Amino acid sequence: MKLADVIAVLEAAYPPKTAEKWDAVGLVCGDPQEEVTRVLVCVDPTSSTVDEAVERGAQLVLAHHPLLLKGVNGVPADDPKGALVHKLIRNGAALYCAHTNADNALPGVSDALAKAIGLTVTGPLDATPHAPKDVLATYVPAADAEQVLKALTEAGASAAGELTGHEETRIEVVVPRARRNAVISALRDACEEPSFTLQETVGLPGDTGSGRIGELAEPEPLRAFAQRVADALPVTVQGVRAAGDPERLIKRVAVCGGAGDSFLNAVKRAGVDAYVTADLRHHPASEHIESGGPALVDVAHWASEWPWCEQAAEILREAFGGRVDVLVSTRRTDPWTVGATSTAAGGHA
């Protein structure tokens, strides 16, 4: 298969337009016309995973985290990130990154985390609203209806309904908010002094967005739930830690792969018993628990997103069958390598 074919499947599953504005997703290096027979999926494009891709003969590295998130002026080989780009190119391997577009997809990163834990997903934690639209309605002479409707659709509207009378036709179209001025201008060009109504609609929450809410089959104490999470994710130096009453029963759970303390307020409103995410900071976590919020389960950033690798791999396997060999990286790219606890008698209060 061509790299372009693989990219088309990835962008259907994780549309680049759904990435956050600050993000850097898509093809970092590689020729879309080159053949791809093996793909390596990983969380981080690091020297370890690039080495693994070369060793395993992959022509594409699919990574979750961007390599070049911040703008650069070049990728010289004596720069750590530039060295990775050069190594990939020299070994005939491309790099493609799916970051916040994979976070916001359905299914996406948080779906994979929820599945690993054993949750049945019921919806997003922070839903992405549908784009707000307008509904424009006008009456035009019946003989002109087809021409006017064509002008409106060419300007960006989509037909919502058409009610024909004896002498006039009522045309109703749905207009993306960004195309409002263009559609009204097209109507005025097509009709002399047209009368019309324009109704604004709100952007209602959709079924995609950040995080997921799900439920366990049976409630269990927080201490058991924390162990469930630890058993479901790859081992890291940090392990899994929880905040809250160890005996609190957990049934309804919010999850967010990656750093998720920006959603603590949404978690409080969600009516959940616990929230699983990564990179929770001391003060927000403490204030959340003190204010009576749901229990918190904090895991390593890399570990929270690693289940996505198998999800992405399965999407490619289903699309290409045996024509493309899709591997999931076995390298742990969590940056922490040593963990220690106090050996002093009694420790510190």
Secondary structure by P-SEA (a helix, b strand, c coil): ccaaaaaaaaaaaccccccccccccccccccccccccbbbbbccccaaaaaaaaaacccbbbbccccccccccccccccaaaaaaaaaaaabbbbbbbccccccccccaaaaaaaaaccccccccccccccbbbbbbbcccccaaaaaaaaaaaabbbbccccccccbbbbbbbbcccaaaaaaaaaaaacccccbbbbbbccccccccccccccccccccaaaaaaaaaaaccccccccccccccccccccbbbbccccccaaaaaaacccccccccccccaaaaaaaaacccbbbbccccccaaaaaaaaaaaaaaaccccbbbbcccccccccccccccccccccc
